[in-house]
Structure formats: C-alpha cells, structure tokens
Amino acid sequence: MRRAAVAVATTAMAVSLAACGSAKEADGGSDSSSDAAAKKGDNIKVGLLLPENQTARYEKFDRPLIEKQIKELTNNKGEVVYANAKQDATTQNQQVETMITNKVDVLILDAVDAKAVANSVKKAKDAGIPVVAYDRLAEGPIDAYTSFDNEQVGKTQGEALLEALGDKAEDGQIVMMNGSITDPNAALFKKGAHSVLDGKVKIGKEYDTKEWKPENANKNMEGAISALGKDKIVGVYSANDGMAGGIITALKAGGFDKLPPVTGQDAELAGVQRIVAGEQYMSVYKPYAPEAEAAAKMAVALAHGESLDSVAKDKVDSPTTKGVPSVLVPVVSLTQDNIQDTVIKDGVYTVNEICTAKFKAACDKLGLK
C-alpha cells in the first residue's frame, strides 16, 4: 500500500510539473502551429461526457474534480459543458453530436460503449475537436487517455480474495461476477483476476453482468447459489462495489450463516460501510484526483494545440489507435486495515459519513477517528 501511495503522489507530481512546463511554452508563444488556439487563450470550452450515474463516483468525484481543474488551469475562464449518458450508448453518441454542433474545443469522454462511440469520436476529430478518453479506452482516433492500470485492478482483487480464502481456496468454489462486456475495462479487470485466480481456486460460475447493474448481479448470484449450492461457495469475485451490494443481498437471502469474502472496486461509501461491517472483504481504492487532473491538463493542452509529451509518459494501444499518449494511475487494495490511511486520510469521506448510527459500533471496534 505504501508503495502504491508513493506511486500515486509521484504520478500526480509528474502531471503537475508537466502542466507547468506546458503553461510556460504557451506563455512564450513557441507553438506557431496553434495560432488560432493561442488567440482563444483561456476562453476554451471543454465537453465532459460521463457514462452513467448509477455508480456514485462520477457525480461525487469525477465531475467536480475535472470542473475544478479546468477552472484552475484556465484562470476561471474555461467553460465545462457537461452531459451524462445514463448508461445509454445511443444517448452518448447524440451528446457528442451536440457538443460538436456547439463547437467545444476539446472533449473528455468516458464511453458507455467503447466500440459504439468510435464513429462519434471520428466525427469530432473531423471537426477539429481532439478527444481525451477518460477512464475507459474509447475506440476511434482518440488523442489521449487517462485511467488506472486496469489489469492491475483485477490482480489486486484476485490477490485479496485468495488472501481472504486462505486454506479454504481448495475446499470449494468461487463465483466470478465480471462487469459489462461493453466496457473495455471490464475485460482488463477479468484478465487480471484470472491471471491470479486460475489454478488456485475452482471457478464454479462466471458471469458478465449487463450494464454493471446491482440488480443484474443479484439475479446472477441467485442463479449461482441455486446451481452450486450455498455450501460449495467459498468466495465471490465482484468487479465493483455496486454489484457487490447486489451479491451480498442475494447471499443473505440465500441463507448463508457466514458471508463468504466478496471483493469490490471504487471505494463507494456503501462499499466502505460494508467493509467496516464485515460484509464485504475489500474494495479497490482508485484515487480519482490524479486521474481527473491528468484528463484536465491533457484537455487544456490539446485545446491550446500543445504537445502532450511532457504530460503523458505512457503509451497504450486501442483496437483502432496505436501509441495513444496516456497517464496511468496506480491503485490500492482497501480493507478494514487501511480505511483510516486511505479514504479518510485523503478526504474522500469523513468518519461521520462512514460511521453513521448503524455502523458506529463496528467503526469504534476498528478505531476509526
């Protein structure tokens, strides 16, 4: 965890320093190929398209963090035009079209469906609007990408589940509840988890959960309990916290005397509270601030016609675009042992937010303060 925290700080510092360098270049007017962008200066219009509002992170963290960064980077002159697709790929394509019509200077796009949005990305590119793929690697001619090391997310979840199972890993079967097939990150989470779990534990049932919806995960889990029998299930790999909630509801209804360890991701408040209560074993804490900062800084640089070389140190390949300049942010395994040193210390949640009356006794036992 300490190494991951240092890596996060290093990434954030590198992005911050790179942004300073870009600002100096812009002030010096050295980029003669972007005269039009230079004339616009800080009066840029950034289109922000987020995929859904079922997961708490997008409205609570991503949107306000990105809006704050854009304001800071443009001396409060930049404008953020926001749209949420509410998990509908067709709606998101229409939102991109609207952004193009409204002549935004750059797009930050978190795709509902990475493949389905490719044509809209091309339309933006044809209109001279660069696109930063945010959190999910959209297909099409994107100009930049920022996310977490998504394969490592799956590995982190798998390693935590094996640690929780201990000797029980050989005694029964686990259920794997992966994310939506329309989300390219879900495939990377799955790949990372399998690289750790395969050969170490028997996978009794595995599902790709439509639209990441907790109610779909709940139904899948009910089916797994019926097919395998509750006495055979020793653990559940859940790709995120929302689905973990649906899974745990199904486990409780299924008559488990003691809940098996369940993984998660996103460090949602409800997920953290379930960890405190001992109902969910872990979540993956993804520090959203460095990711949002990277997206904002790359977007502003692209709107100004500047190079991303000093900001984006990594390169990734999508199915349609090779060598995309990227910033990848490391993650942390969140358990009862490090709630104080992660989400509380970083100001994601206060103790009062986590430790409501229902969870106060469990919080006191963990020494949260």
C-alpha positions in Angstrom: 0.0 0.0 0.0 2.9 2.4 0.9 4.5 1.8 -2.5 1.2 2.4 -4.2 0.6 5.6 -2.3 4.1 6.9 -3.2 3.4 6.0 -6.8 0.2 8.0 -6.8 2.0 11.0 -5.3 4.7 10.7 -7.9 2.2 10.5 -10.7 0.3 13.5 -9.5 3.6 15.5 -9.1 4.8 14.5 -12.6 1.5 15.6 -14.1 1.6 18.8 -12.2 5.2 19.6 -13.2 4.4 18.7 -16.8 1.4 21.1 -16.8 3.7 23.9 -15.6 6.0 23.2 -18.5 3.2 23.3 -20.9 2.0 26.6 -19.5 5.4 28.1 -19.9 5.6 27.1 -23.5 2.1 28.6 -24.1 3.1 31.8 -22.4 6.2 32.0 -24.6 4.1 31.6 -27.8 6.5 29.0 -29.1 3.9 26.9 -30.8 3.4 28.7 -34.1 1.1 25.9 -35.4 -1.6 26.7 -33.0 -2.2 30.4 -33.6 -6.0 30.0 -33.5 -5.8 28.2 -30.2 -3.5 30.8 -28.8 -5.9 33.6 -29.7 -8.6 31.8 -27.8 -6.3 31.6 -24.8 -8.1 30.5 -21.6 -11.6 31.0 -23.0 -11.9 27.4 -24.0 -15.0 25.2 -24.0 -14.5 21.6 -22.7 -17.1 19.0 -23.3 -17.3 16.5 -20.5 -19.2 13.3 -21.2 -19.6 10.8 -18.4 -21.2 7.3 -18.9 -23.7 6.9 -16.1 -24.9 8.0 -12.7 -25.6 4.6 -11.0 -22.0 4.4 -9.8 -21.5 7.1 -7.1 -18.0 8.1 -8.3 -19.0 10.0 -11.4 -21.2 12.7 -9.8 -19.4 12.8 -6.5 -15.8 12.8 -7.6 -15.0 12.8 -11.4 -17.2 15.7 -12.5 -16.4 18.2 -9.7 -12.7 17.3 -9.8 -12.5 17.8 -13.5 -14.5 21.0 -13.4 -12.3 22.4 -10.6 -9.1 21.6 -12.6 -10.4 23.2 -15.8 -11.2 26.3 -13.9 -7.8 26.4 -12.2 -5.9 25.8 -15.5 -7.8 28.5 -17.4 -7.8 31.2 -14.7 -11.6 30.7 -14.3 -12.2 31.5 -17.9 -12.7 28.0 -19.2 -16.2 26.5 -19.5 -17.2 22.9 -18.9 -20.2 21.7 -20.9 -21.4 18.5 -19.1 -23.6 15.6 -20.2 -24.3 12.2 -18.6 -25.4 9.4 -20.8 -27.1 7.4 -18.0 -25.7 4.1 -19.4 -27.2 4.6 -22.9 -24.7 4.4 -25.8 -27.1 6.0 -28.3 -27.7 8.9 -26.0 -24.0 9.4 -25.6 -23.5 9.5 -29.4 -26.2 12.1 -29.6 -24.5 14.1 -26.8 -21.2 14.0 -28.8 -23.0 15.3 -31.8 -24.5 18.2 -29.8 -21.0 19.0 -28.4 -19.7 19.2 -32.0 -22.6 21.4 -33.0 -21.8 23.7 -30.0 -18.2 23.9 -31.1 -16.5 22.7 -28.0 -12.7 23.0 -28.2 -11.9 19.5 -26.7 -13.8 16.5 -25.4 -13.2 14.5 -22.3 -15.1 11.2 -23.0 -15.8 8.3 -20.6 -17.5 5.9 -23.0 -20.6 3.9 -22.2 -19.7 1.5 -25.0 -16.1 1.9 -26.2 -16.8 0.4 -29.7 -20.2 2.1 -30.3 -18.7 5.5 -29.7 -15.9 5.2 -32.3 -17.8 6.8 -35.1 -18.7 9.8 -32.9 -15.0 10.2 -32.0 -14.2 10.3 -35.7 -16.8 12.9 -36.3 -15.3 15.0 -33.5 -11.8 14.5 -35.0 -13.1 15.5 -38.4 -14.5 18.7 -36.9 -11.1 19.5 -35.4 -12.0 18.6 -31.9 -9.4 16.5 -30.0 -10.7 13.7 -27.7 -9.3 12.6 -24.3 -10.6 9.1 -23.4 -11.3 9.2 -19.7 -11.2 6.1 -17.5 -12.3 3.8 -20.4 -10.3 3.4 -23.6 -12.7 4.5 -26.3 -12.1 3.3 -29.8 -11.7 5.7 -32.8 -9.0 8.3 -33.3 -8.6 9.5 -29.7 -5.7 11.9 -28.9 -5.1 11.0 -25.2 -6.1 8.6 -22.5 -6.0 8.5 -18.7 -7.2 5.8 -16.4 -5.9 3.3 -13.8 -3.9 0.2 -14.5 -7.0 -1.8 -15.1 -5.3 -5.2 -15.4 -3.7 -4.5 -12.0 -7.1 -3.7 -10.6 -8.2 -7.3 -11.4 -4.9 -8.7 -10.0 -5.4 -6.7 -6.8 -8.9 -8.0 -6.4 -7.8 -11.6 -7.1 -4.9 -11.5 -4.7 -7.1 -10.1 -1.9 -9.7 -12.8 -2.5 -7.0 -15.5 -2.2 -5.7 -14.0 0.9 -9.1 -13.9 2.5 -9.8 -17.5 1.5 -6.5 -18.9 2.8 -6.8 -22.7 3.0 -10.4 -22.6 2.0 -9.4 -21.9 -1.6 -9.1 -25.6 -2.1 -12.3 -26.6 -0.3 -15.0 -25.1 -2.5 -15.8 -22.9 -5.5 -15.9 -19.2 -6.2 -18.4 -17.2 -8.3 -16.9 -14.6 -10.7 -19.2 -11.5 -11.3 -17.5 -9.5 -14.0 -18.6 -6.2 -15.4 -20.3 -5.3 -18.6 -19.0 -6.6 -21.9 -19.5 -3.1 -23.4 -16.8 -1.7 -21.0 -13.3 -2.4 -22.2 -12.1 -2.0 -18.6 -14.2 -5.0 -17.5 -12.2 -7.2 -19.8 -9.0 -6.0 -18.3 -10.3 -6.5 -14.7 -11.3 -10.0 -15.7 -8.0 -10.8 -17.3 -6.0 -9.5 -14.3 -8.2 -11.5 -11.9 -7.9 -14.7 -13.9 -4.1 -14.4 -14.0 -4.2 -14.6 -10.2 -7.1 -17.0 -9.6 -6.7 -19.6 -12.3 -5.2 -22.7 -10.9 -5.5 -21.5 -7.3 -9.3 -21.9 -6.8 -12.1 -23.5 -8.7 -14.4 -21.1 -10.5 -17.9 -22.6 -10.2 -19.9 -19.9 -12.1 -18.8 -16.8 -14.0 -21.0 -14.0 -15.4 -20.6 -10.9 -17.5 -23.0 -8.5 -15.8 -25.2 -6.5 -18.1 -24.7 -2.7 -17.6 -22.9 -3.3 -14.3 -26.3 -3.1 -12.6 -26.5 -4.4 -9.0 -29.9 -5.9 -9.7 -28.4 -8.0 -12.5 -25.6 -9.1 -10.3 -28.2 -10.0 -7.7 -30.1 -12.2 -10.1 -26.9 -13.8 -11.3 -25.8 -14.6 -7.8 -29.2 -16.2 -7.0 -28.7 -18.4 -10.1 -25.2 -19.4 -8.9 -26.4 -20.3 -5.4 -29.2 -22.4 -6.9 -26.8 -24.1 -9.3 -23.8 -24.7 -7.0 -25.5 -24.9 -3.5 -24.6 -22.5 -0.8 -22.3 -25.0 1.0 -20.0 -25.1 -2.0 -19.5 -21.3 -2.5 -16.4 -20.1 -0.5 -15.9 -16.7 -2.1 -17.2 -14.2 -4.7 -15.2 -12.1 -7.1 -17.2 -8.9 -7.7 -15.7 -6.4 -10.2 -17.2 -3.4 -8.4 -18.9 -2.2 -5.2 -22.3 -1.7 -6.7 -22.5 -5.3 -7.9 -21.1 -6.4 -4.5 -24.1 -4.9 -2.8 -26.5 -6.9 -5.0 -24.4 -10.0 -4.5 -24.4 -9.7 -0.7 -28.2 -9.2 -0.7 -28.5 -12.4 -2.6 -26.1 -14.2 -0.2 -28.1 -13.1 2.8 -31.4 -14.2 1.2 -29.7 -17.5 0.2 -29.3 -18.5 3.9 -25.5 -18.2 4.4 -24.7 -18.4 8.1 -21.5 -16.5 7.5 -20.9 -14.4 4.4 -18.0 -15.5 2.2 -15.5 -12.9 1.2 -16.7 -10.6 -1.5 -14.4 -8.2 -3.5 -15.3 -4.8 -5.0 -14.0 -1.7 -6.6 -14.4 2.1 -6.5 -14.5 2.6 -2.7 -18.1 3.7 -2.8 -19.4 4.9 0.6 -21.8 1.9 0.8 -19.0 -0.4 -0.1 -16.7 1.1 2.6 -19.5 0.8 5.1 -20.0 -2.9 4.2 -16.2 -3.4 4.7 -16.5 -1.8 8.1 -19.4 -4.1 9.0 -17.5 -7.2 7.8 -20.0 -7.9 5.0 -17.6 -7.1 2.1 -14.0 -8.1 2.3 -12.3 -5.4 0.2 -12.7 -2.7 -2.5 -10.1 -1.2 -4.9 -9.5 2.4 -3.9 -8.7 4.4 -7.0 -7.5 8.0 -6.2 -9.7 10.0 -8.6 -7.8 13.3 -8.1 -4.7 12.3 -10.1 -6.9 10.8 -12.9 -9.1 13.9 -13.1 -6.0 16.2 -13.1 -4.4 14.3 -15.9 -7.6 14.5 -18.0 -8.0 18.2 -17.4 -4.4 19.0 -18.2 -4.3 17.0 -21.3 -7.6 18.5 -22.5 -6.4 22.1 -21.9 -3.1 21.3 -23.6 -4.9 19.9 -26.7 -7.3 22.8 -26.8 -4.2 25.1 -26.9 -2.6 23.0 -29.7 0.2 21.9 -27.4 2.2 18.6 -27.3 1.4 16.1 -24.6 4.9 14.7 -24.5 5.7 16.3 -21.1 2.4 15.2 -19.6 1.7 11.7 -20.8 4.6 9.4 -20.1 2.9 6.2 -21.1 1.5 4.9 -24.5 -1.3 2.5 -24.9 -3.0 0.8 -27.9 -6.7 0.6 -28.5 -8.2 -1.8 -31.1 -8.2 1.2 -33.6 -5.4 3.5 -32.5 -1.8 2.7 -31.6 0.5 4.6 -29.3 -2.1 6.8 -27.6 -0.4 9.2 -25.1 -1.5 8.1 -21.7 -1.4 8.7 -17.9 -2.0 5.5 -15.9 -2.6 5.9 -12.1 -1.9 3.1 -9.6 -4.5 1.6 -7.2 -4.7 0.5 -3.6 -6.4 -2.6 -2.0 -8.9 -1.2 0.6 -9.7 -3.4 3.6 -10.6 -2.8 7.2 -6.9 -2.4 7.9 -6.3 0.7 5.9 -9.6 2.7 5.8 -8.1 5.3 8.1 -5.0 5.7 6.0 -6.7 5.9 2.6 -10.3 7.2 2.1 -10.4 9.1 5.4 -6.8 10.5 5.3 -7.3 11.6 1.6 -10.6 13.4 2.5 -12.8 11.2 0.3 -15.1 10.6 3.3 -15.2 11.8 6.8 -15.6 9.5 9.7 -19.1 10.9 10.3 -20.1 10.0 6.8 -18.9 6.4 7.2 -19.8 5.8 10.8 -23.5 6.5 10.9 -25.5 5.1 13.8 -25.8 1.7 12.0 -22.0 1.3 11.7 -20.8 3.2 14.8 -20.1 0.1 16.9 -18.1 -1.5 14.0 -16.2 1.8 13.5 -15.3 2.0 17.2 -14.0 -1.5 17.1 -11.8 -0.6 14.1 -10.6 2.6 15.9 -11.7 4.9 13.1 -11.4 8.5 14.1 
